Amino acid sequence: MTQAFRVEFVPGVTPDKWLRTWATRFPEAPLEATPVDDGEALAHLRDGSASMVLVRLPVERDGLHVIPLYEEVPVVVVAKEHVIAAFDEVDIADLAEEVLLQDPAQVPEWAQVAGADVRERAAAMPPMTTKQAISVAAAGSGIVVVPLSVARLHHRKDVVHRPVTGVAPSGIGLAWRVDDEDPRIEDFIGIVRGRTARSSRGAQPATEDAREARGSGDAGGRHTSSEGRRQDRGRTLPQRGAAPRRRASRGTGSRRKGRR
């Protein structure tokens, strides 16, 4: 029996469409898709537990091929009654007085604008998972900055999320080992890239995909897949006919955009 082809994906990534395409195109080729924590994704890839992983960039690329796929909008998660909930969008500078409930290394832009006392209070917080941090934020004790898909994944009725400007977007990439020559890797890449079933394997062989993966930076190439482009359009473009959003300010220099 052919060994199952295992693809893992980190929280927030939704590969459902690609998996359905695989099932239709290769019904005799089993594929196991499994969610994995961010911290375990590369370990599973390197030890052979997974053939490919959809990871959040940047990652350590030694011994790996990585193709950037798309980027996500960063958002801040706060309690429903928090003052930030009154705005459509905030700038990272507006969060300088808010306690970050996660490792500041994950949001270096916040660390650059926060005062020493706020950074001290944030450092005193115990290590938490994203789910735990959002639970604490729901109580009004601080904020969490995550990609939009992660905020949706951990959504609660007592929190809201708002887009944050001044924070680098989060990239999603597809990674596999440089020494893995399984032909199914090329097949999955073709699906993610939107190639049709009629496209021959020779149209863009795995060596070309690998060459691009080696030559592209983790932050490069917004949306190399049609799926990624659709995700971005749905998240960033305003609704047609929407009235201009009012801008509101809590103080000098604030760039918060007020909700209608």
The 8 nearest C-alpha neighbors of each residue, nearest first, counted from 0:
[[1, 2, 3, 29, 28, 27, 4, 30],
 [2, 0, 3, 28, 29, 4, 27, 30],
 [1, 3, 0, 4, 29, 28, 5, 30],
 [4, 2, 29, 30, 5, 1, 31, 28],
 [3, 5, 30, 31, 29, 2, 50, 6],
 [6, 4, 31, 49, 50, 30, 32, 3],
 [7, 5, 32, 51, 52, 49, 50, 31],
 [6, 8, 52, 33, 34, 32, 35, 53],
 [7, 9, 53, 34, 52, 35, 12, 54],
 [8, 10, 35, 37, 36, 54, 34, 12],
 [11, 9, 12, 149, 36, 8, 34, 35],
 [10, 12, 148, 149, 152, 13, 9, 151],
 [11, 13, 10, 9, 8, 14, 148, 53],
 [12, 14, 15, 11, 16, 8, 10, 148],
 [15, 13, 17, 16, 18, 12, 8, 32],
 [16, 14, 18, 17, 13, 19, 20, 12],
 [17, 15, 19, 18, 14, 20, 13, 226],
 [16, 18, 20, 14, 19, 15, 21, 191],
 [19, 17, 21, 15, 20, 16, 14, 22],
 [20, 18, 22, 16, 21, 17, 15, 23],
 [19, 21, 17, 23, 18, 22, 24, 16],
 [20, 22, 18, 24, 19, 23, 25, 17],
 [23, 21, 26, 19, 25, 20, 24, 18],
 [24, 22, 20, 21, 26, 25, 19, 18],
 [23, 25, 21, 22, 20, 26, 196, 19],
 [24, 26, 28, 22, 27, 21, 23, 29],
 [27, 25, 22, 28, 23, 24, 29, 21],
 [26, 28, 25, 29, 22, 24, 1, 23],
 [27, 29, 25, 26, 30, 3, 1, 4],
 [30, 28, 3, 4, 27, 31, 26, 2],
 [31, 29, 4, 3, 5, 32, 28, 6],
 [30, 32, 5, 4, 6, 3, 33, 29],
 [33, 31, 6, 7, 5, 30, 34, 8],
 [32, 34, 7, 8, 35, 31, 6, 5],
 [35, 33, 8, 7, 9, 10, 32, 36],
 [34, 36, 9, 8, 40, 7, 33, 37],
 [37, 35, 39, 38, 9, 40, 10, 34],
 [36, 38, 9, 40, 39, 35, 54, 10],
 [37, 39, 36, 40, 41, 42, 35, 9],
 [40, 38, 42, 36, 37, 41, 43, 35],
 [39, 41, 43, 42, 37, 38, 35, 36],
 [42, 40, 44, 43, 39, 45, 38, 52],
 [43, 41, 45, 39, 44, 40, 46, 38],
 [44, 42, 48, 46, 41, 40, 49, 45],
 [43, 45, 49, 41, 47, 42, 46, 48],
 [44, 46, 42, 47, 43, 41, 176, 48],
 [47, 45, 43, 44, 48, 42, 49, 41],
 [46, 48, 49, 44, 45, 43, 50, 42],
 [47, 49, 43, 46, 44, 50, 5, 45],
 [50, 48, 44, 5, 47, 43, 51, 6],
 [49, 51, 5, 6, 44, 175, 47, 4],
 [50, 52, 175, 6, 49, 174, 44, 7],
 [53, 51, 7, 174, 8, 6, 173, 54],
 [52, 54, 8, 173, 172, 7, 9, 174],
 [55, 53, 172, 171, 9, 52, 56, 8],
 [54, 56, 171, 170, 172, 57, 169, 9],
 [57, 55, 170, 58, 171, 217, 54, 172],
 [56, 58, 217, 55, 59, 218, 170, 171],
 [59, 57, 56, 60, 55, 217, 54, 41],
 [58, 60, 61, 57, 63, 41, 62, 56],
 [59, 61, 63, 58, 62, 64, 65, 57],
 [62, 60, 63, 59, 64, 58, 177, 176],
 [63, 61, 177, 176, 60, 64, 178, 45],
 [64, 62, 176, 60, 177, 61, 175, 65],
 [63, 65, 212, 175, 174, 177, 209, 213],
 [66, 64, 174, 212, 173, 172, 63, 67],
 [65, 67, 212, 173, 172, 68, 174, 64],
 [68, 66, 172, 217, 171, 69, 65, 220],
 [69, 67, 222, 172, 223, 171, 224, 66],
 [70, 68, 222, 227, 221, 171, 170, 67],
 [71, 69, 170, 169, 168, 171, 221, 72],
 [72, 70, 169, 168, 146, 170, 73, 147],
 [71, 73, 168, 147, 146, 74, 169, 162],
 [74, 72, 146, 145, 168, 147, 163, 162],
 [75, 73, 162, 163, 161, 144, 145, 147],
 [74, 76, 144, 160, 161, 143, 163, 162],
 [75, 77, 160, 143, 159, 142, 144, 74],
 [78, 76, 142, 158, 136, 159, 137, 81],
 [79, 77, 137, 158, 81, 139, 80, 136],
 [78, 80, 158, 157, 159, 81, 84, 77],
 [79, 81, 78, 82, 84, 139, 158, 77],
 [82, 80, 78, 83, 84, 79, 77, 139],
 [81, 83, 84, 85, 80, 86, 79, 78],
 [84, 82, 85, 81, 86, 77, 89, 161],
 [85, 83, 82, 86, 81, 79, 159, 80],
 [86, 84, 83, 258, 82, 257, 87, 81],
 [87, 85, 257, 258, 256, 84, 88, 83],
 [88, 86, 258, 256, 257, 161, 85, 89],
 [87, 89, 256, 162, 86, 161, 255, 163],
 [90, 88, 255, 163, 164, 256, 254, 93],
 [89, 91, 164, 92, 163, 93, 254, 165],
 [90, 92, 94, 93, 165, 164, 163, 109],
 [91, 93, 90, 94, 95, 112, 253, 109],
 [94, 92, 91, 90, 95, 253, 89, 255],
 [95, 93, 97, 91, 92, 96, 90, 109],
 [94, 96, 113, 92, 112, 97, 93, 109],
 [95, 97, 94, 113, 117, 98, 114, 93],
 [96, 98, 94, 95, 141, 99, 142, 117],
 [99, 97, 141, 121, 117, 142, 100, 96],
 [98, 100, 142, 121, 101, 141, 143, 97],
 [101, 99, 143, 132, 142, 141, 98, 121],
 [102, 100, 99, 103, 143, 132, 127, 126],
 [101, 103, 104, 105, 100, 106, 126, 99],
 [104, 102, 106, 105, 107, 101, 110, 99],
 [105, 103, 107, 102, 106, 110, 101, 108],
 [104, 106, 103, 102, 107, 101, 144, 145],
 [105, 107, 103, 104, 108, 109, 110, 144],
 [108, 106, 110, 104, 109, 103, 105, 111],
 [107, 109, 111, 106, 110, 166, 112, 91],
 [110, 108, 111, 107, 112, 106, 113, 91],
 [111, 109, 107, 113, 108, 112, 103, 106],
 [110, 112, 108, 109, 113, 107, 114, 95],
 [111, 113, 109, 95, 110, 92, 114, 108],
 [114, 112, 95, 110, 109, 111, 117, 96],
 [113, 115, 117, 116, 118, 112, 95, 96],
 [114, 116, 118, 117, 119, 113, 120, 110],
 [117, 115, 119, 118, 114, 120, 113, 121],
 [118, 116, 120, 119, 114, 115, 98, 121],
 [117, 119, 121, 115, 116, 120, 122, 114],
 [120, 118, 116, 122, 117, 121, 115, 123],
 [119, 121, 117, 123, 122, 118, 116, 98],
 [120, 122, 118, 98, 123, 119, 124, 99],
 [123, 121, 119, 124, 120, 118, 125, 102],
 [124, 122, 120, 121, 119, 125, 118, 126],
 [123, 125, 122, 121, 126, 100, 120, 101],
 [126, 124, 127, 123, 122, 100, 101, 121],
 [127, 125, 124, 128, 101, 102, 100, 132],
 [128, 126, 131, 132, 125, 129, 101, 100],
 [127, 129, 131, 130, 132, 126, 101, 133],
 [130, 128, 132, 131, 133, 127, 101, 143],
 [129, 131, 133, 128, 132, 153, 134, 127],
 [132, 130, 134, 128, 129, 133, 127, 135],
 [133, 131, 129, 135, 134, 130, 127, 100],
 [134, 132, 136, 130, 135, 131, 137, 129],
 [133, 135, 131, 137, 132, 136, 130, 138],
 [136, 134, 132, 137, 138, 133, 140, 131],
 [137, 135, 133, 141, 139, 138, 140, 134],
 [138, 136, 78, 134, 135, 139, 158, 157],
 [137, 139, 136, 135, 140, 78, 134, 141],
 [138, 140, 136, 78, 137, 141, 81, 135],
 [141, 139, 136, 138, 135, 142, 98, 137],
 [140, 142, 98, 136, 139, 99, 100, 97],
 [141, 143, 99, 77, 136, 76, 100, 98],
 [142, 144, 76, 75, 100, 99, 145, 133],
 [145, 143, 75, 74, 76, 142, 73, 146],
 [144, 146, 73, 74, 149, 150, 147, 143],
 [147, 145, 73, 149, 148, 72, 71, 74],
 [146, 148, 150, 149, 72, 74, 73, 151],
 [147, 149, 11, 151, 150, 146, 152, 12],
 [150, 148, 11, 152, 151, 146, 147, 145],
 [151, 149, 147, 153, 152, 148, 154, 145],
 [150, 152, 154, 148, 149, 153, 147, 11],
 [151, 153, 149, 150, 154, 148, 11, 10],
 [154, 152, 150, 151, 130, 149, 155, 133],
 [153, 155, 151, 152, 150, 156, 158, 159],
 [156, 154, 157, 158, 153, 159, 137, 134],
 [155, 157, 158, 154, 159, 79, 137, 78],
 [156, 158, 79, 155, 137, 78, 159, 80],
 [159, 157, 78, 79, 137, 77, 155, 156],
 [160, 158, 79, 77, 76, 78, 84, 161],
 [159, 161, 76, 75, 74, 77, 158, 162],
 [160, 162, 74, 75, 88, 87, 163, 76],
 [163, 161, 74, 88, 73, 75, 89, 164],
 [164, 162, 74, 89, 90, 73, 88, 91],
 [165, 163, 90, 166, 91, 89, 162, 88],
 [164, 166, 91, 90, 163, 167, 108, 92],
 [167, 165, 164, 108, 168, 163, 91, 73],
 [166, 168, 169, 165, 73, 164, 108, 72],
 [169, 167, 72, 71, 73, 70, 166, 170],
 [168, 170, 71, 70, 146, 167, 56, 72],
 [171, 169, 70, 56, 55, 69, 71, 168],
 [172, 170, 55, 69, 54, 68, 56, 70],
 [171, 173, 67, 68, 66, 54, 53, 65],
 [172, 174, 53, 66, 65, 52, 54, 67],
 [175, 173, 65, 52, 64, 51, 172, 53],
 [174, 176, 51, 64, 63, 50, 177, 52],
 [177, 175, 63, 179, 178, 62, 64, 45],
 [176, 178, 63, 179, 62, 64, 175, 180],
 [179, 177, 176, 180, 62, 63, 175, 181],
 [178, 180, 176, 177, 181, 175, 50, 184],
 [181, 179, 182, 178, 184, 177, 183, 176],
 [180, 182, 183, 179, 184, 185, 50, 4],
 [183, 181, 184, 185, 180, 186, 205, 179],
 [184, 182, 186, 185, 181, 187, 4, 188],
 [185, 183, 187, 182, 186, 181, 188, 51],
 [184, 186, 188, 183, 205, 187, 182, 189],
 [185, 187, 183, 189, 184, 188, 190, 182],
 [188, 186, 190, 184, 189, 185, 183, 191],
 [189, 187, 185, 191, 190, 186, 192, 184],
 [188, 190, 192, 186, 194, 187, 191, 185],
 [191, 189, 193, 187, 192, 188, 194, 17],
 [192, 190, 188, 193, 189, 224, 17, 187],
 [191, 193, 224, 189, 190, 194, 188, 223],
 [194, 192, 190, 191, 189, 224, 225, 195],
 [195, 193, 189, 190, 192, 198, 196, 191],
 [194, 196, 197, 198, 193, 190, 189, 199],
 [195, 197, 198, 194, 24, 199, 190, 189],
 [198, 196, 195, 199, 194, 200, 202, 24],
 [199, 197, 195, 196, 194, 202, 200, 201],
 [198, 200, 201, 202, 197, 196, 203, 195],
 [201, 199, 202, 204, 203, 198, 185, 186],
 [200, 202, 204, 199, 203, 198, 205, 207],
 [203, 201, 199, 200, 204, 198, 194, 205],
 [202, 204, 201, 207, 200, 205, 208, 206],
 [205, 203, 201, 206, 207, 200, 202, 208],
 [204, 206, 208, 207, 185, 209, 203, 184],
 [205, 207, 209, 204, 208, 210, 203, 211],
 [208, 206, 210, 209, 205, 204, 203, 211],
 [209, 207, 205, 211, 210, 206, 212, 204],
 [208, 210, 212, 206, 207, 211, 64, 205],
 [211, 209, 207, 213, 208, 212, 206, 214],
 [210, 212, 214, 208, 209, 213, 215, 207],
 [211, 213, 66, 65, 209, 64, 210, 215],
 [214, 212, 210, 211, 215, 64, 209, 65],
 [213, 215, 211, 212, 210, 216, 209, 65],
 [216, 214, 212, 213, 211, 219, 217, 66],
 [215, 217, 219, 218, 214, 67, 213, 212],
 [218, 216, 57, 219, 67, 56, 215, 170],
 [217, 219, 216, 170, 220, 67, 57, 56],
 [220, 218, 216, 217, 221, 215, 67, 170],
 [221, 219, 222, 223, 67, 218, 68, 215],
 [220, 222, 69, 219, 223, 70, 68, 67],
 [223, 221, 69, 227, 68, 228, 224, 220],
 [222, 224, 68, 221, 220, 192, 69, 225],
 [225, 223, 192, 227, 222, 226, 68, 193],
 [224, 226, 228, 227, 193, 229, 223, 192],
 [227, 225, 229, 224, 228, 230, 191, 193],
 [228, 226, 222, 69, 230, 224, 229, 225],
 [227, 229, 225, 231, 222, 230, 226, 232],
 [228, 230, 232, 226, 227, 231, 233, 225],
 [231, 229, 227, 233, 228, 232, 226, 234],
 [232, 230, 234, 228, 233, 229, 235, 227],
 [231, 233, 229, 234, 235, 230, 236, 228],
 [232, 234, 230, 231, 235, 229, 236, 237],
 [235, 233, 231, 232, 236, 230, 72, 71],
 [234, 236, 232, 233, 231, 237, 72, 230],
 [235, 237, 232, 234, 233, 238, 231, 239],
 [238, 236, 239, 235, 241, 234, 240, 233],
 [239, 237, 241, 240, 236, 242, 233, 235],
 [240, 238, 241, 237, 236, 242, 243, 233],
 [239, 241, 238, 242, 237, 243, 236, 244],
 [242, 240, 239, 238, 243, 237, 244, 236],
 [241, 243, 244, 240, 239, 245, 238, 259],
 [244, 242, 245, 241, 240, 246, 259, 237],
 [245, 243, 242, 246, 259, 257, 256, 258],
 [246, 244, 257, 256, 247, 243, 258, 259],
 [245, 247, 256, 257, 255, 244, 248, 254],
 [248, 246, 257, 256, 255, 245, 249, 254],
 [247, 249, 253, 250, 255, 254, 246, 251],
 [250, 248, 253, 247, 251, 255, 93, 252],
 [249, 251, 248, 253, 252, 254, 93, 247],
 [252, 250, 253, 249, 248, 254, 93, 247],
 [251, 253, 250, 254, 248, 249, 92, 93],
 [254, 252, 248, 251, 250, 255, 93, 249],
 [253, 255, 90, 252, 89, 256, 248, 93],
 [256, 254, 89, 88, 247, 253, 248, 90],
 [255, 257, 246, 88, 87, 86, 247, 245],
 [258, 256, 86, 247, 246, 245, 87, 85],
 [259, 257, 86, 87, 85, 256, 245, 244],
 [258, 257, 244, 245, 87, 86, 85, 242]]
